[in-house]
Amino acid sequence: LQQFSDTGSKKEHVKITSEAKPGFLERLSETSGGMLMGLVTFLLSFYLLFTNEGRALRTAKSLDEGLSLVIPLDNIHTVSQQNEGRLVHLAGALSTSKPLFDPSYGLTIHAVKLKRTVEMYQWVEYEDSREYEENGEIKKETKYTYNTEWKSEVVNSRNFDREIGHKNPSAMAVESFTAVSPNVQVGSFVLSKGLVDKIDDFKQLSLSNLEDPHADVTRGGDYFYHSENPRRPEVGDLRVSFFYAGLSGDDPHLGSADKVTVIARQKGDQLVPYQTKSGVVLQILYPGDLSVEEVFQKEHESNTMKTWALRAAGWLAMFVGINLMTRIVYTLVDWFPVVRDLVNIGLKAFAFCVASSLSLLTISVGWLFYRPLWALLIGLLSVVPVVVAKSRVPPKKHQ
């Protein structure tokens, strides 16, 4: 069964497929495969949680070490031999040796990075599926919707459910690219590649001061269009926009040069990575003019956020792993709807409690080598979910 309804540039159709309801042995086989995947996920969660704690503590220790050693530079235009090999802090405006340019569109800018983004007007397919049971069969109803949109990646229409009427070109005539200045400085100091990589606060470049570069290219707003009618584009038409990061030197339209704050090791007139005793590399760059304390506070905050994000990911991996491994119990009682629902709730609660306890226990083991007292406290905390779960089980009545 297929239905069609067209509205302007949108097209949609519905496809219904059916298959026999899987038998008990078939579902048991699928569950066994899920159990194996669950075991792998479960074991990986331990690795993630354990290594994350060591990484977090090493990073915090390295940041404290860096704060105690860093030397603020008073003059960024003079390279002092006294600070050779030491961790230094400096802030100043960015400068580059040569402007970046795109000859195809007659565009020039003094910046650390210039990014050309090319988008093509293409068909995009969206799927919306639902499953239901009818006459002992599992039926899947999928609604395919097609719409035309600007996309920076080529959408392969050969993977569409229906390519006829929704065919996209296989490649773009103009490619996206990012140009990076080969020499970036703050005062007399040259930034390492790692520091330059951190300059990624891209802003869209206004094209209002530029002329149309070619007869077949039209400027509309902040885009160059390869289209006969930019207001009514056709599939295959292109639009090009530009972004820049790290403005260097004063620009009459964009303003003054961007300022950055850097903490790195001084090596001659270069700023390179600094290796701490803990083995963590310090190579820090932030936009703006920040003090030493502000920079290290931001780094500690970033470390804390990363630590909690990985803890959450570790716990979730453990919860999913336990769910997959215990799924076989749900499959065994699948024939009894009331029992099945109760078992499902019970298994979820079990997975939640066990994942919480084991996660806390793994975190405490990770802390054991660095802060034994905290490790002991977290280890004791890991018992709480089990105790809470046990207290909710009704006591047996003695006759």
C-alpha positions in Angstrom: 0.0 0.0 0.0 1.4 3.4 -1.0 -0.1 6.8 -0.8 1.2 10.1 -2.3 0.6 13.7 -1.4 2.5 16.6 -2.9 2.7 20.2 -1.5 5.1 22.5 -3.3 8.7 21.4 -2.9 7.7 18.8 -0.4 6.8 15.2 -1.5 5.8 12.3 0.6 4.7 8.7 0.4 3.9 5.9 2.8 5.2 2.4 2.6 3.9 -0.5 4.7 5.9 -3.7 5.2 4.9 -6.8 7.2 6.7 -9.8 8.5 5.7 -12.8 10.6 5.8 -12.3 14.4 9.1 -13.9 15.5 8.9 -17.1 17.4 10.2 -17.8 20.9 13.5 -19.4 19.7 14.1 -16.6 17.2 13.6 -13.9 20.0 15.8 -16.0 22.3 18.6 -16.0 19.6 18.3 -12.2 19.2 18.5 -11.7 23.0 21.6 -13.9 23.2 23.3 -11.5 20.7 22.2 -8.6 22.7 23.6 -10.2 25.9 27.1 -10.4 24.2 26.9 -6.7 23.2 25.7 -5.9 26.7 28.7 -7.6 28.2 31.1 -5.7 26.0 29.4 -2.4 26.9 29.4 -3.3 30.6 33.2 -4.0 30.6 34.0 -0.9 28.6 32.1 1.2 31.2 34.6 0.1 33.9 37.5 1.2 31.7 35.9 4.5 31.0 35.0 5.3 34.6 38.4 4.2 36.0 40.6 6.0 33.5 38.5 9.1 33.7 39.2 9.6 37.4 43.0 9.2 36.9 42.9 11.7 34.0 40.8 14.2 36.0 43.1 14.1 39.0 46.3 14.3 36.9 44.9 17.3 35.0 43.9 19.1 38.3 47.4 18.4 39.7 49.1 19.6 36.5 47.0 22.8 36.6 48.0 23.5 40.2 51.7 22.9 39.2 51.3 25.2 36.3 49.8 28.0 38.4 52.7 27.8 40.9 55.3 28.0 38.1 53.9 30.4 35.5 55.7 33.7 34.9 53.6 36.7 33.6 55.4 38.6 30.8 55.3 42.4 31.2 56.6 43.2 27.7 55.3 41.0 24.8 57.5 42.8 22.3 60.8 41.7 23.8 62.0 38.1 24.0 63.9 37.6 27.3 66.4 34.7 27.5 65.8 34.5 31.2 62.5 32.8 30.6 63.8 30.2 28.1 62.1 26.8 28.7 59.8 28.3 31.4 56.0 28.4 31.5 54.9 32.0 30.6 51.7 34.0 30.5 51.0 36.8 28.0 48.1 38.6 26.5 47.9 40.7 23.4 46.5 41.3 19.9 47.0 38.7 17.1 49.1 39.5 14.1 49.8 37.6 10.9 52.5 38.0 8.3 50.3 37.8 5.2 46.6 38.3 4.5 44.4 35.3 3.6 42.6 35.4 0.3 40.2 33.6 -2.0 41.0 34.6 -5.6 37.8 32.9 -6.9 35.6 35.4 -5.1 38.0 38.4 -4.8 38.1 38.3 -1.0 41.0 39.3 1.2 41.2 39.4 5.0 43.9 39.8 7.7 43.0 36.9 10.0 44.3 33.6 11.4 41.7 31.5 9.6 39.4 32.0 6.6 36.7 29.4 6.0 34.8 29.1 2.7 31.5 27.2 3.2 29.7 25.9 0.1 26.1 24.6 0.3 24.1 23.0 -2.4 20.3 23.0 -2.8 19.4 19.3 -2.5 16.6 16.9 -1.9 16.6 15.5 1.7 14.7 12.4 2.8 13.1 12.1 6.3 11.7 8.9 7.7 9.0 8.5 10.4 8.2 4.9 11.3 5.8 3.1 13.6 5.3 -0.6 14.3 2.0 -2.3 15.1 0.6 -5.8 15.3 -2.2 -7.0 13.0 -3.5 -10.5 12.2 -0.5 -12.1 13.9 2.0 -10.1 11.9 4.4 -7.2 12.8 3.6 -4.3 10.4 5.9 -1.3 9.9 4.5 1.8 8.5 7.1 4.2 7.2 6.3 7.7 6.0 9.0 9.1 3.7 9.0 12.9 3.3 11.2 14.8 0.8 12.1 18.4 1.1 14.6 20.7 -0.7 17.2 22.3 1.6 20.6 24.0 1.6 23.2 21.4 2.7 27.0 21.7 3.1 27.5 17.9 2.4 26.4 16.0 -0.7 23.2 14.0 0.1 23.4 10.7 -1.8 19.9 10.3 -3.4 20.7 6.7 -4.4 20.1 5.8 -0.8 16.5 7.3 -0.9 13.5 5.0 -0.8 12.4 6.7 -4.0 15.0 8.5 -6.1 12.8 9.2 -9.1 11.9 12.9 -8.8 14.4 13.5 -6.0 17.8 13.1 -7.7 20.7 15.1 -6.4 24.0 15.8 -8.2 26.9 13.5 -7.1 29.4 16.3 -6.4 29.7 20.1 -5.9 31.3 22.3 -8.6 32.9 24.5 -5.8 34.5 23.0 -2.7 34.6 24.2 0.9 38.0 24.9 2.4 39.7 26.5 5.4 42.9 28.6 4.9 45.2 29.0 8.0 47.9 31.6 8.3 51.4 30.0 8.4 52.7 32.5 10.9 50.6 33.8 13.8 52.1 36.0 16.5 51.2 37.8 19.7 53.8 40.6 20.0 57.2 39.1 19.2 56.1 35.5 20.0 55.1 32.9 17.4 52.2 30.6 18.3 52.6 26.8 17.9 50.2 24.8 15.6 48.4 23.5 18.7 47.7 27.1 19.9 46.6 28.2 16.5 44.2 25.2 16.4 42.5 26.7 19.5 41.6 29.9 17.6 38.2 28.7 16.3 35.7 31.3 17.2 34.4 31.8 13.7 32.2 34.8 12.7 30.4 35.2 9.4 32.0 37.7 7.1 29.8 40.4 5.6 29.9 40.6 1.8 28.2 43.9 1.6 31.4 45.7 0.6 32.3 43.3 -2.2 31.3 43.2 -5.9 29.9 40.2 -7.7 33.0 38.3 -8.8 31.6 36.7 -12.0 28.7 37.1 -14.4 27.2 33.8 -13.3 27.6 34.6 -9.5 25.1 36.8 -7.7 25.5 38.3 -4.3 22.5 38.2 -2.0 22.9 39.2 1.6 26.1 37.5 3.0 26.1 34.8 0.3 27.4 34.4 -3.3 24.8 32.4 -5.3 25.6 30.2 -8.3 21.9 30.3 -9.4 19.8 31.9 -12.1 17.3 33.0 -9.5 18.6 33.0 -5.8 15.0 33.6 -4.5 13.8 30.5 -6.2 16.8 28.1 -6.2 16.7 24.8 -8.1 18.3 21.5 -7.0 22.1 21.7 -7.8 22.4 25.5 -7.2 25.2 26.6 -4.9 25.6 29.3 -2.3 28.9 30.3 -0.8 29.5 32.1 2.6 32.7 33.0 4.4 33.8 32.9 8.0 36.9 34.2 9.8 38.6 33.5 13.1 41.3 35.5 14.9 41.1 39.0 13.2 44.7 40.3 13.0 45.4 44.0 12.5 42.8 46.7 12.4 40.1 46.5 9.8 37.9 49.5 8.7 34.8 47.3 8.5 35.5 44.6 11.1 37.2 46.6 13.9 40.4 46.1 15.9 42.5 43.0 16.0 41.3 40.1 18.3 43.1 39.8 21.7 44.1 36.4 23.1 45.6 35.2 26.4 48.3 32.4 26.1 50.0 30.2 28.7 52.7 28.0 27.1 56.5 27.3 27.3 58.9 29.8 25.8 61.3 28.3 23.3 63.3 31.1 21.7 60.6 33.4 20.2 58.1 30.5 20.0 55.3 29.5 22.4 55.2 25.6 22.5 53.6 22.9 24.8 54.8 22.6 28.4 55.0 19.2 29.9 54.2 19.0 33.7 55.6 16.4 36.1 52.3 14.6 36.0 52.7 14.1 32.2 49.9 16.4 31.2 50.7 19.0 28.5 49.8 22.6 29.1 49.2 24.7 26.0 46.4 27.2 26.8 44.7 29.9 24.7 41.6 31.9 25.5 40.1 34.9 23.7 40.3 38.2 25.5 42.7 39.7 28.1 42.7 37.3 31.1 44.8 37.2 34.3 46.8 34.0 35.3 44.2 33.2 37.9 41.2 33.6 35.5 42.9 31.3 32.9 43.6 28.5 35.4 40.1 28.8 37.0 38.6 28.3 33.5 40.8 25.3 32.9 39.7 23.8 36.3 36.0 24.4 35.3 36.6 22.8 31.9 38.2 19.7 33.6 35.3 19.4 36.0 32.7 19.5 33.2 34.6 16.9 31.2 35.0 14.7 34.2 31.2 14.7 35.0 30.3 14.2 31.3 32.5 11.1 31.2 31.1 9.9 34.5 27.6 10.2 33.2 28.6 8.4 29.9 30.3 5.6 32.0 27.2 5.1 34.2 24.9 5.1 31.1 27.1 2.5 29.4 26.9 0.3 32.5 23.1 0.8 32.8 22.6 -0.2 29.1 25.0 -3.1 29.4 23.2 -4.6 32.4 19.8 -4.0 30.7 21.0 -6.0 27.6 22.5 -8.8 29.7 19.3 -9.2 31.8 17.0 -8.9 28.7 16.7 -12.7 28.5 14.6 -12.8 31.7 12.1 -10.4 29.9 12.1 -12.7 26.8 11.3 -15.8 28.9 8.1 -14.2 30.4 7.1 -12.4 27.2 4.0 -14.6 26.8 2.4 -13.2 30.0 1.6 -9.5 29.6 1.1 -8.6 33.3 4.1 -10.6 34.5 6.2 -9.1 31.5 5.4 -5.5 32.5 6.3 -6.2 36.2 9.5 -7.9 35.3 10.4 -5.1 32.9 10.1 -2.5 35.8 12.0 -4.8 38.1 14.8 -5.3 35.7 15.1 -1.5 35.0 15.3 -0.8 38.8 17.9 -3.6 39.2 20.0 -2.1 36.4 19.7 1.4 37.9 20.8 0.3 41.4 23.6 -2.0 40.2 25.0 0.5 37.7 24.9 3.3 40.4 26.7 1.1 43.0 29.3 -0.3 40.5 30.0 3.2 39.0 30.6 4.7 42.5 32.8 1.7 43.4 34.9 2.0 40.2 35.3 5.8 40.8 36.5 5.1 44.4 39.1 2.6 43.1 40.3 5.3 40.6 40.8 7.7 43.5 42.6 5.1 45.7 46.0 5.9 44.3 45.6 9.6 44.7 43.3 10.4 47.6 42.7 7.2 49.7 40.3 8.9 52.2 38.0 10.2 49.5 38.1 6.8 47.8 36.9 5.1 51.1 34.0 7.6 51.4 32.9 7.1 47.8 33.3 3.3 48.3 30.9 3.5 51.3 28.5 5.6 49.2 28.4 2.9 46.6 26.5 0.6 49.1 23.6 3.2 49.4 21.7 2.2 46.2 21.8 -1.5 47.2 20.6 -0.7 50.8 17.8 1.5 49.4 16.7 -1.2 47.0 16.8 -3.8 49.7 14.8 -1.7 52.1 12.0 -1.4 49.5 11.5 -5.2 49.3 8.6 -6.1 51.6 9.7 -8.4 54.5 8.4 -12.0 54.4 5.5 -12.7 56.7 6.2 -15.3 59.4 3.4 -17.7 60.0 
